[in-house]
Amino acid sequence: MVSDTTIPKKKRGFLHISLASGGKVTSEDLRMGLTLFMPGFLILIFLGTYPIVNVLLLAFQKRSMFGDAEATWVGFQNFVTVMTSEIFWVSLRNDLVFTVVTVIFQTIIGLLVALLLHQNFWGRNVFRSLVLFSYVFPTTVAALVWRFMLSEQVGIIYQTIRMSGLPIPNTWFSSTNTAMATVIMVAVWKFFPFMVINFLARLQTIDDQLYEAAKVDGANPFQAFRHITMPSLMPVVLIVMLLRTIWTFNNWDVIALLTKGGPLDSTRTLPLLVYDSVFSSLSLGRAAATSFVMVLILLAAMIVYLKAYEYSEKRLA
């Protein structure tokens, strides 16, 4: 091995950074690392910044999707038009209901399934694989399968419930009383395995000695769950709920494929409103203003989640 003293002084870097391993990084190493790192970093910055800036500029302009005329600067007119529209507030209410209820049920079901799959029983690995069944399905396929299964003409679920004599609605997706609940049911079924995967991974990192010590101290299973399992799970629960909140609030495909926002706008959400603003009204400005409002709502939700996450981390410290 060639020692550092054999390297000529003029070729040595003047800037040295101590590593955890005890080694040294010279200025030449830093320059090489930055040379390899910066192209990808700049591309990511561009891909992340340009759409946001472009949408923000569009929100203050009047521009048609297929119009040949130049964009006109209209200030806050698009925001005023959006915020004074009744359909915006209907869509916002539906989006909040869809997001909150879906995420809550996904979290509860995901936690219960993860706790079950964490136990030792025969065939556990098989059931762990099967729980991913709905998650690996493409959303388009899942939505179409559910439409067929709930169809009053050929649907196996509809016909099974009808033959059992239980009361069922005449329509699942065509009634204002059941459309939102049905859409939520499909979304929960489709995405709850994401919760299971993350919760199960965290459960496997909890030290078994904590449970043994709690058992020696006379704690019952519920007390062990309350004082050991949940505090350990809470940071992961909050981060996963944050991700699912963002993805569900922005979800377009599930509702578009099942109800297209109907009936009577009972399942219309903000992503569908943005879609209609672009492809039906041909107004990029109103679509951008609605999208920016969605960003502000999600930023507020993110702050709440991160504050709760910070508090849960302090409890573990």
Residue pairs with C-beta under 8 A, 6 or more apart in sequence:
4 12
12 26
13 26
13 27
13 28
13 29
13 30
14 27
15 26
15 27
15 30
16 24
16 25
16 26
17 24
17 25
17 30
18 24
19 25
55 288
55 291
55 292
56 288
56 292
57 288
58 71
58 284
58 285
58 287
58 288
59 78
59 79
59 285
59 288
59 289
59 291
59 292
60 73
60 74
60 75
60 76
60 78
60 285
61 71
61 72
61 73
61 74
61 78
61 284
61 285
62 71
62 72
62 73
62 74
62 77
62 78
62 283
62 285
63 71
63 72
63 283
63 284
63 285
64 282
64 283
64 284
65 278
65 279
65 282
65 283
65 284
66 282
67 282
74 285
78 285
78 286
78 288
78 289
79 289
79 292
79 293
81 286
81 289
82 88
82 286
82 289
82 290
82 293
83 293
87 265
87 268
87 273
88 270
88 273
88 290
90 265
90 268
91 265
91 268
91 269
91 270
91 272
91 273
92 270
94 180
94 265
94 266
94 267
94 268
94 269
95 249
95 269
95 270
95 271
97 180
98 180
98 183
98 184
98 187
98 248
98 251
98 255
98 267
98 269
99 245
99 248
99 249
101 184
102 184
102 187
102 188
102 191
102 244
102 248
103 241
103 244
103 245
103 248
105 184
105 188
105 192
106 187
106 188
106 191
106 192
106 194
106 195
106 244
107 195
107 237
107 240
107 241
107 244
109 188
109 192
109 195
110 192
110 193
110 194
110 195
110 196
110 198
110 199
111 195
111 199
111 233
111 237
113 131
113 192
113 196
114 195
114 196
114 199
114 200
114 203
115 199
115 203
115 229
117 124
117 127
117 128
117 131
117 196
117 200
118 200
118 203
118 204
128 200
131 193
131 196
132 193
132 197
133 193
134 142
134 189
134 190
134 191
134 192
134 193
135 190
135 191
135 193
135 194
137 145
137 190
139 190
139 253
139 254
139 257
140 253
140 257
142 186
142 189
142 190
143 186
143 253
143 254
143 257
143 258
144 257
146 186
146 189
146 258
147 173
147 257
147 258
148 154
148 155
149 155
149 156
149 157
149 158
150 157
150 158
150 172
150 173
150 182
151 158
152 158
152 170
152 171
158 168
158 172
161 168
162 168
169 175
169 177
169 178
171 178
172 178
172 179
172 182
173 179
173 182
173 183
173 258
173 259
173 263
174 262
174 263
175 263
176 263
176 264
176 266
179 259
179 262
179 263
179 266
179 267
180 266
180 267
182 258
183 254
183 255
183 258
183 259
183 267
186 254
186 258
187 248
187 251
187 254
190 254
191 244
191 247
191 248
194 240
194 244
195 240
195 244
198 236
198 240
199 233
199 236
199 237
199 240
201 236
202 232
202 233
202 236
203 229
203 233
206 228
206 229
206 232
210 228
211 224
211 228
214 223
214 224
214 227
214 228
215 224
219 227
231 312
231 315
231 316
232 316
234 312
234 315
235 309
235 312
235 313
235 316
238 305
238 308
238 309
238 312
239 305
239 309
241 305
242 301
242 302
242 305
242 306
242 309
245 298
245 301
245 305
246 298
246 301
246 302
249 270
249 294
249 297
249 298
249 301
250 271
250 294
250 298
251 269
251 271
252 269
252 271
252 272
252 275
255 261
255 267
255 268
255 269
255 271
255 272
256 272
256 275
258 267
259 266
259 267
260 272
261 267
261 268
261 269
261 272
261 276
262 268
270 290
270 293
270 294
271 294
273 290
274 287
274 290
274 291
274 294
277 283
277 284
277 286
277 287
277 290
278 284
278 287
